[in-house]
């Protein structure tokens, strides 16, 4: 499922206009993005949790040339699946 399909499903299930569903989905995603940018944890019971993980700088290797390169420290989003979602997917 992609974002436009999610919007369509929300509009159908919520019996709301496509524009309202699009605004709702966009608001949810933007709120989640802002929370992760502030290093906040997001937990949706039965679905999973989103956190940011910090990675230290390290020396990597360019796969084409083999040259050593310096990789800067970074923070990346990480999703951990919830127990209920894991069980429902596994049962399918």
C-alpha positions as CSV (number, residue, x, y, z in Angstrom):
1,X,0.0,0.0,0.0
2,X,1.3,3.4,-0.9
3,X,0.3,6.9,0.5
4,X,-2.4,7.6,-2.1
5,X,-4.0,4.2,-1.4
6,X,-3.9,4.9,2.3
7,X,-5.7,8.2,1.7
8,X,-8.3,6.5,-0.4
9,X,-8.9,3.9,2.3
10,X,-9.2,6.5,5.0
11,X,-11.7,8.5,2.9
12,X,-13.8,5.4,2.3
13,X,-13.7,4.0,5.9
14,X,-14.2,7.4,7.5
15,X,-16.8,8.5,5.0
16,X,-15.0,11.8,4.5
17,X,-13.9,13.7,1.4
18,X,-10.6,12.8,-0.3
19,X,-9.2,16.2,0.6
20,X,-10.0,15.8,4.3
21,X,-8.5,12.3,4.3
22,X,-5.4,13.6,2.5
23,X,-5.0,16.4,5.1
24,X,-5.5,13.9,8.0
25,X,-2.9,11.5,6.7
26,X,-0.5,14.3,6.0
27,X,-1.0,15.7,9.5
28,X,-0.3,12.3,11.1
29,X,2.9,11.8,9.1
30,X,4.1,15.4,9.7
31,X,3.5,15.0,13.4
32,X,5.5,11.8,13.5
33,X,8.3,13.3,11.5
34,X,8.5,16.3,13.8
35,X,8.5,14.0,16.9
36,X,11.4,11.9,15.5
37,X,13.3,15.0,14.6
38,X,13.1,16.1,18.2
39,X,14.4,12.6,19.2
40,X,11.0,11.6,20.7
41,X,9.8,8.1,20.8
42,X,6.5,7.2,19.1
43,X,4.5,4.2,20.3
44,X,1.4,2.9,18.7
45,X,0.0,0.0,20.7
46,X,-0.6,-3.1,18.7
47,X,1.4,-1.7,15.8
48,X,4.9,-0.8,16.9
49,X,7.2,1.9,17.9
50,X,9.5,4.4,16.1
51,X,12.7,5.6,17.6
52,X,15.9,7.3,16.4
53,X,19.2,5.6,16.7
54,X,22.5,7.4,16.8
55,X,25.5,6.1,14.9
56,X,29.1,7.2,15.7
57,X,31.4,8.3,12.9
58,X,33.5,5.5,11.3
59,X,35.9,4.8,8.5
60,X,34.2,3.1,5.6
61,X,35.2,1.9,2.2
62,X,34.1,3.1,-1.3
63,X,32.9,-0.1,-2.9
64,X,33.9,1.1,-6.4
65,X,37.4,2.3,-5.8
66,X,38.3,0.6,-2.4
67,X,39.3,4.0,-1.0
68,X,38.8,4.7,2.6
69,X,36.2,7.3,3.4
70,X,35.1,9.0,6.6
71,X,31.4,8.6,7.4
72,X,29.9,11.3,9.6
73,X,27.9,10.6,12.7
74,X,24.2,10.3,12.0
75,X,20.7,9.6,13.5
76,X,18.3,7.4,11.6
77,X,14.7,6.4,12.3
78,X,14.1,2.8,13.4
79,X,10.8,0.9,13.5
80,X,10.2,-2.0,15.9
81,X,7.2,-4.1,15.2
82,X,4.6,-4.6,17.9
83,X,3.7,-8.0,19.2
84,X,0.1,-7.9,17.9
85,X,1.1,-6.9,14.4
86,X,3.8,-9.5,14.3
87,X,1.3,-12.2,15.3
88,X,-1.3,-11.1,12.8
89,X,1.2,-11.0,9.9
90,X,2.6,-14.4,10.9
91,X,-0.8,-15.9,11.0
92,X,-1.6,-14.8,7.5
